[in-house]
Amino acid sequence: MVDYSHKIINCKEYRDIKEVGIAKYILENSLKLKLVIIQLGDDPASNTYINNKLKACERCKIESELIKLDVNTSQEDLLKIIDRLNDSENVTGILVQSPLPPHIDSKVVANAIVYTKDVDGFSIINKGKLYSNEDCLVPCTAQGVIEILKYNNIEIEGKNVVIINRSDLIGKPLTHLFLQNNATVTVCHSYTQNLSEISSQADILVVGVGKAKFITKDFVKKGAIILDVGINFLDDKLCGDVDFFDCIEKCSKITTVPGGVGLLTVTNLLTNVVKAFHLKNIHNNQ
Ligand SMILES: NC(=O)c1ccc[n+]([C@@H]2O[C@H](COP(=O)([O-])OP(=O)(O)OC[C@H]3O[C@@H](n4cnc5c(N)ncnc54)[C@H](OP(=O)(O)O)[C@@H]3O)[C@@H](O)[C@H]2O)c1
C-alpha cells in the first residue's frame, strides 16, 4: 500500500500551537474577555458546533455565555437582546449561531451587532473593511484557509486559485484574502459552466459546496493543493466535499475531513474575541 501521509496538510498541529499562543497571550496580559453566543432553537448540528466553541473558550480562559432562545423568538426580541449585549461593558464578542429560522433576516441580525463585537465578521462594516484591506474581524473559516497554507509554507503569490463557493462565510471573504496575498482568483458556484475544466486549472483548489465527495480527480490538476472546507455526513460518518481517496494520488497536498480546516474555525473565533477586545479600545479612543 502506498503511503500518502506526506501529502496531508496537518491542521491539528497548527491549531494546537495557535490555541496555546492565544491562551498564553490572554493569561500574560490578564485580559478579561467574554463571548456571548445566541442560539435560536435546538438544531443538533448547531449544538455540537456551539459546544466546541464553549469548550475552546474554557481552554483559553475566555468567559462564555450561551443564550438559548425559543426557535419562535421574534426578530424584534432578538435585536433587543443584541442591543443590550452591544452596550454591555463585560461583553467582548457576540455571535448568533446559524442556521437561523426563516422568520429571522440574517443580514439584519449581522448588522445589528456592533462591528467591534462582530466576531463572525458578517456585518457590513467588517465586510467593507476587509474588502478595503483595513484591519477588521475576518470570517473564521476563510481566515483559517489562508493561515494553514502559510503555516505549511505553501506559496500563494502568483498562484491560480479556484474557490468553489461564493457564500459570505467562505467564498467572498476568501476571495479578498487571496487577492491580498497576490493570487489570481476564480470563484465558482452552482451556475458555473464547465466546472471541472475551470477547477482543473487550479494550483490551489478550495471546495465548500456542501455535497459529500463531490470533487473527484477529474476536477483536479496534477500536483494541485486541495483545501476541503465541506462538512457532510455520509452513512453517519463525517466527510468533506472532496473524494479523498480518488484525489490523493493526483494532488500534491490535501486537507482531511475531519481533522482539516474546520479545526481552525473555532480557533479563529478565539482570535477574533481577542481582536475584538483591541478593536473596542481603538474605537473608544477615537
Ligand atoms: N470547515 C468549517 O469550519 C466550515 C464552516 C462553515 C461551513 N462549512 C461547510 O462548508 C460548506 C459550505 O458552507 P456554506 O455555508 O458556504 O454553504 P452555502 O452557502 O450553501 O454555499 C455553498 C456554495 O456551493 C455552491 N454550489 C452548490 N452546488 C454546486 C455545484 N453543483 N457546483 C458548483 N457550486 C455549487 C453554491 O453555489 P450558489 O451560490 O450558486 O448557490 C454556494 O456558493 C458546507 O458543507 C458547510 O457545512 C464548513
The ligand as an SDF file (V2000), in Angstrom:
LIG
                    3D

 48 52  0  0  0  0  0  0  0  0999 V2000
  -14.9500   23.7310    7.9070 N   0  0  0  0  0  0  0  0  0  0  0  0
  -15.6970   24.6330    8.5430 C   0  0  0  0  0  0  0  0  0  0  0  0
  -15.3710   25.1050    9.6130 O   0  0  0  0  0  0  0  0  0  0  0  0
  -16.9500   25.0860    7.9070 C   0  0  0  0  0  0  0  0  0  0  0  0
  -17.5330   26.3030    8.2730 C   0  0  0  0  0  0  0  0  0  0  0  0
  -18.6770   26.6900    7.6000 C   0  0  0  0  0  0  0  0  0  0  0  0
  -19.2350   25.8850    6.6350 C   0  0  0  0  0  0  0  0  0  0  0  0
  -18.6350   24.6790    6.3480 N   0  0  0  0  0  0  0  0  0  0  0  0
  -19.1710   23.7960    5.3230 C   0  0  0  0  0  0  0  0  0  0  0  0
  -18.8240   24.3340    4.0490 O   0  0  0  0  0  0  0  0  0  0  0  0
  -19.8410   24.0280    3.1140 C   0  0  0  0  0  0  0  0  0  0  0  0
  -20.3680   25.3180    2.5210 C   0  0  0  0  0  0  0  0  0  0  0  0
  -20.9160   26.1350    3.5280 O   0  0  0  0  0  0  0  0  0  0  0  0
  -21.6830   27.4970    3.1890 P   0  0  0  0  0  0  0  0  0  0  0  0
  -22.2710   27.9990    4.4320 O   0  0  0  0  0  0  0  0  0  0  0  0
  -20.7950   28.3790    2.4120 O   0  0  0  0  0  0  0  0  0  0  0  0
  -22.8410   26.9030    2.2580 O   0  0  0  0  0  0  0  0  0  0  0  0
  -23.6690   27.5820    1.0900 P   0  0  0  0  0  0  0  0  0  0  0  0
  -23.9790   28.9850    1.4250 O   0  0  0  0  0  0  0  0  0  0  0  0
  -24.7670   26.6340    0.7850 O   0  0  0  0  0  0  0  0  0  0  0  0
  -22.6400   27.6020   -0.1310 O   0  0  0  0  0  0  0  0  0  0  0  0
  -22.4270   26.5170   -0.9760 C   0  0  0  0  0  0  0  0  0  0  0  0
  -21.7500   27.0290   -2.2170 C   0  0  0  0  0  0  0  0  0  0  0  0
  -21.5270   25.9440   -3.1040 O   0  0  0  0  0  0  0  0  0  0  0  0
  -22.0520   26.2800   -4.3820 C   0  0  0  0  0  0  0  0  0  0  0  0
  -22.5380   25.0740   -5.0580 N   0  0  0  0  0  0  0  0  0  0  0  0
  -23.5450   24.2560   -4.6850 C   0  0  0  0  0  0  0  0  0  0  0  0
  -23.6950   23.2610   -5.5690 N   0  0  0  0  0  0  0  0  0  0  0  0
  -22.7660   23.4690   -6.5360 C   0  0  0  0  0  0  0  0  0  0  0  0
  -22.4340   22.7980   -7.7430 C   0  0  0  0  0  0  0  0  0  0  0  0
  -23.0980   21.7010   -8.1430 N   0  0  0  0  0  0  0  0  0  0  0  0
  -21.4120   23.2710   -8.4790 N   0  0  0  0  0  0  0  0  0  0  0  0
  -20.7440   24.3940   -8.0960 C   0  0  0  0  0  0  0  0  0  0  0  0
  -21.0210   25.0670   -6.9650 N   0  0  0  0  0  0  0  0  0  0  0  0
  -22.0230   24.6190   -6.1980 C   0  0  0  0  0  0  0  0  0  0  0  0
  -23.2130   27.2410   -4.1160 C   0  0  0  0  0  0  0  0  0  0  0  0
  -23.4900   27.9920   -5.2740 O   0  0  0  0  0  0  0  0  0  0  0  0
  -24.6670   29.1120   -5.2810 P   0  0  0  0  0  0  0  0  0  0  0  0
  -24.0970   30.2970   -4.5830 O   0  0  0  0  0  0  0  0  0  0  0  0
  -24.9250   29.3530   -6.7290 O   0  0  0  0  0  0  0  0  0  0  0  0
  -25.8310   28.5150   -4.5640 O   0  0  0  0  0  0  0  0  0  0  0  0
  -22.6050   28.0660   -2.9740 C   0  0  0  0  0  0  0  0  0  0  0  0
  -21.7910   29.1060   -3.4530 O   0  0  0  0  0  0  0  0  0  0  0  0
  -20.8910   23.2120    3.8930 C   0  0  0  0  0  0  0  0  0  0  0  0
  -20.5710   21.8430    3.7540 O   0  0  0  0  0  0  0  0  0  0  0  0
  -20.6500   23.6330    5.3210 C   0  0  0  0  0  0  0  0  0  0  0  0
  -21.0490   22.6450    6.2460 O   0  0  0  0  0  0  0  0  0  0  0  0
  -17.5200   24.2950    6.9590 C   0  0  0  0  0  0  0  0  0  0  0  0
  1  2  1  0
  2  3  2  0
  2  4  1  0
  4  5  1  0
  4 48  2  0
  5  6  2  0
  6  7  1  0
  7  8  2  0
  8  9  1  0
  8 48  1  0
  9 10  1  0
  9 46  1  0
 10 11  1  0
 11 12  1  0
 11 44  1  0
 12 13  1  0
 13 14  1  0
 14 15  2  0
 14 16  1  0
 14 17  1  0
 17 18  1  0
 18 19  2  0
 18 20  1  0
 18 21  1  0
 21 22  1  0
 22 23  1  0
 23 24  1  0
 23 42  1  0
 24 25  1  0
 25 26  1  0
 25 36  1  0
 26 27  1  0
 26 35  1  0
 27 28  2  0
 28 29  1  0
 29 30  1  0
 29 35  2  0
 30 31  1  0
 30 32  2  0
 32 33  1  0
 33 34  2  0
 34 35  1  0
 36 37  1  0
 36 42  1  0
 37 38  1  0
 38 39  2  0
 38 40  1  0
 38 41  1  0
 42 43  1  0
 44 45  1  0
 44 46  1  0
 46 47  1  0
M  CHG  2   8   1  16  -1
M  END
$$$$
